[in-house]
Amino acid sequence: MKVLVTEYLRIDLETEAWECRRCGHVHGSARDNYKRGLLVYDRDPREVHKPLLDTKLYARTYSPDPDWCRILEYYCPQCGTMVEAEYLPPGHPPVHDIELDIDALKLQWKDRPEVLEPVAAPDLALEKVKQQRALHAQHHCGHSH
């Protein structure tokens, strides 16, 4: 039985594993921090929150100081979906923000019907890009440059 936990995470109660809800990739043990199984992008906060004042004229620009703040973005290593983002002081370990009692969860769900994932509609924009790339590749295939 799979239990939906967040928009991008579910737990497979049989294998006790965190899974990506987009692609099914297993992130690791549901008894551990799901973030251990994700790719981490340690962002400079000034990339996300651009300075509002001229950095040459002002020391404080309303942009987070990277000596005091970092932004960690967590991505599924298989499909690239961003699962989580958090603001932390430099050197702080990733937050263990979801810790569930797996044994209690199994008891709670043993007699319930499984909540199934909704069938995703095809991403028409993505399909159009794929078609354009395929046409572009066919057009350039076999031509010498």
N, C-alpha and C positions, 0 to 999 in steps of 0.2 A: 504494500500500500504506500502510495506517495502522498505526502501532506504538503500543501502549499503554505509557505512561510512568509515570503515577501514577494514583491513583484517579479523578482528574478531568481529566487531561491525556493527550492523544495527539499524535503527530506524523504528518502526512500526508507521506510521503516524496516523493511526486510533486510536490507544491506547496511542500515544505519549510516547512510552516506548523504552528504550535501550534494545536490545536483542543480545544474543550470536549468531554469524553466524554458529558456529559448532553444537550447540545443541538446540538453540531456547530459552534458559533460559532468563527470563526477569530480567534485572539488575536494573530497576527503571525508574523514569521519565526522558524523553529525555530533559526536561527543567532543569535538575539537572546534576551534575557531575556523569558520568557513573561509576566512581571508587567507589562510595558509595555502589554499589551493588556487588562488587567483594571481594574476599578474598585477604588479603594483607600479604605478607611475607616480613618482615623487615630484610634484609640480612646484615650480617657483610661484608663490602666490601673486607676484606682480604680473605674471602672464594671464592670470584669471581676472584679477582686479587691477586694471590699468591705473597708473597714477593720475589723479585729477589735477594736480599742480605740476609745474615744471620742476623736474628733479634737479636741475642745475641751480635753481633759485631757492628751493625749499627742501629742508630735511624731512619734513612730514608732508606726505602727498596724498593722504587718505588711501594709500595702498598698503596692504599688510607687509610688514618688515620680515624678510626671510630669515633673519636672525631670531625671530620670535614665533614665526608661524610657518608651517608647511601644509600643503594639501596633498593627501594621498588619494589616488583614484585606483579602484580595484576593478579589474576586467576579467571576464571569462577567457581562459587561454585558448579555447576552441573557436568560439563565435565572435569574440571581441565585444560583447555586451558589457557596458559599465554596470557593475552590480552595486557599488557603494562608493562614496567619497567622504573623506573626513578631514577636518582641520585639527592639526596637532602642533604642539611645540616641538622644535627640532629635538631628535633623540628619544622622543616618547614612542613606546611600542604601539603597534596597531591596537585599537580598542577591541575588546572581546564583547561586542554589543548584543549578541544573541547566544544565550546559553539555555538550552532546553533540557528538561528531564525526559530523556528518551524513553525510559521504562514507563513513566506515567503517560507519555504520549501514545505509546503502543496500547496501553490499557484503555485509554480514552477513545482510540479509533478502532478497537478490535471488532466492534459490532456496528460501526457506522459505514455507510456507503462511501466509497472513494470519491473525492471531488476531482473530476477530470479537467484537464487543461482545455480551455476553449480552443476550437480549431481556428488557427490564425488565417486571416485573409491574406492572399498573396500581396506582396509589396509591389504594386504596379510600377512605381518609380524605379525600384531596383531592377525589375524585369526589363524595363525600357533601356536602362543603362547597359545591362548585360547584352541585350539585342544589338545596341549601338556598337558595343565593343566587338561583338562577333562579326558584324558587318564590316567594321573597320579592319579587323584582322583578315577577313576574306578578301577585302579590297586590296590590301597590301601584300597578301601572300603571293609569293612567286614573282613579284616585281623586284628588279635590282635597283639599288640606289647608288 
